Amino acid sequence: MNIDSIKNGIVIDHIPAGRGMKLYELLGLGKLDCPVAIIKNAASSQMGRKDIIKIDADIEVNLDIIGYVAPNVTINIIRDGVLCEKKSIGLPQILTNVIKCRNPRCITSTEQELAHVFRLENAEKRIYRCVYCETKASSEAE
Amino acid sequence: MRSIINILDLSVEEIDELISVANDIIVHPGNYSERCRGKKLATLFFEPSTRTRLSFEAAMYELGGNVIGFSEAQSSSAAKGESVADTVRTISCYADIIAMRHPKEGAPLVASLNATVPVINAGDGGHFHPTQTLADLLTIQREKGSFENLTVGFCGDLKFGRTVHSLIGALSRYKGLKVILISPVELKLPSYVKSEILAPAGIEYVQTTNLEEVMPELDILYMTRVQRERFFNEEDYLRLKDSYILTPAKLKNAKEDLAIMHPLPRVNEISVEIDKDPRACYFKQVLNGKYIRMALILKLLQEAGTI
């Protein structure tokens, strides 16, 4: 893949340097059979250094995961080699099956099929709490 | 479908209304004795309980209704691995309202998301216990006449004591509250209760390890048990269980109209000699718990259009 230009796909830009691999893992990009590129520590006029992920396929990505790991990223949707949509993402209000509740007393610890759902409590401090037991999410995305 | 999982699911106005209905039930029980005729309450208790389960059952019987259910997980299909969601979907076919206790935090919320009848949280682990809080509020209202300008001391296990967290949350909505937190260092009130409930409501609070020192200030002393079932480590439990034992000597400097409360069961944290003291309110709380549960069952069944 020519990482400078993709025909149909997604470019996740302005990922804080060092978070690209975490995002790659949480999005499950390793399971895709299309070309995926991670550019680490690219120069950025806004951020100094940034990571970029390019996916050479028109797939659905989980915006909640992206918003949780890197709320200030830009998502560029490329179709026929042309930038057709540019999205900014903030912290999602609800996270479903993005992170797991670590409280051994939580109902999610025994009922395996239950979705792990967290609600954003404080955007400034990035505090999420489990909707079932109210335990604060450990910041595994950091 | 309206369910009650957290005391904060009820507005101040709704709590006032429930207290008003409960007070009316106390005065005119005959007016309510047929209100739930032909209706069924399911008590789903996945964890042992004496007071709460029997209180719900007595409440439903006194409303003229019937009760089905189980009192331990071993006598339900949970023992075979059935999920909470499937259990309540099934029970919704048999009952008009559910009261659920479960050792896992959040289980009643899961139940409410899957049931087709109202669910009342009757205690989920160390998390919420809204009907205990309603019983506490009815007791405070009947003993003090109002919720405003009270100094309330919470003593004992403030870390795992779900009744304490719920009552602080409920009282934080009234004016002039002062909270005194009396506990061993290891069982202090969790910081999130302070930062998310006390601080935003601008409530004055003091933390201490010395009960006698703060006794003269208190309008209400809310004692709690150090709960063995909340500890993973038996050694920690044994070390902390006798931290505070209320005796007549410790009440020497207490106010004449102090209200001594306890969610029960007690182990030894209130000496039995205190039971004769007119300031002891913990058995009144038990009775009030039945009346407020009657009021709550009525409210939820009315809102569901069942009665």
Contacts between the chains, C-beta under 8 A, distances in Angstrom:
chain1	res1	chain2	res2	distance
A	103	B	105	6.8
A	105	B	103	7.7
A	105	B	104	6.3
A	105	B	105	5.1
A	105	B	125	4.9
A	105	B	126	6.6
A	105	B	127	7.9
A	106	B	104	6.5
A	106	B	105	5.3
A	106	B	106	5.8
A	107	B	84	6.8
A	107	B	102	7.4
A	107	B	104	4.1
A	107	B	105	6.4
A	107	B	106	4.3
A	107	B	107	4.5
A	107	B	109	7.9
A	107	B	110	5.6
A	107	B	124	7.9
A	108	B	106	7.2
A	109	B	104	7.1
A	110	B	104	5.9
A	111	B	83	5.4
A	111	B	84	6.4
A	111	B	85	7.8
A	111	B	110	7.2
A	113	B	83	6.8
A	114	B	83	8.0
A	114	B	85	8.0
A	114	B	110	6.6
A	121	B	196	8.0
A	130	B	106	7.2
A	131	B	106	7.4
A	131	B	109	7.0
A	132	B	105	6.3
A	132	B	106	2.5
A	132	B	107	7.8
A	132	B	109	5.6
A	132	B	110	6.8
A	133	B	105	3.6
A	133	B	106	4.7
A	133	B	125	7.8
A	133	B	127	6.1
A	134	B	105	7.7
A	134	B	127	7.2
A	135	B	105	8.0
A	136	B	192	7.1
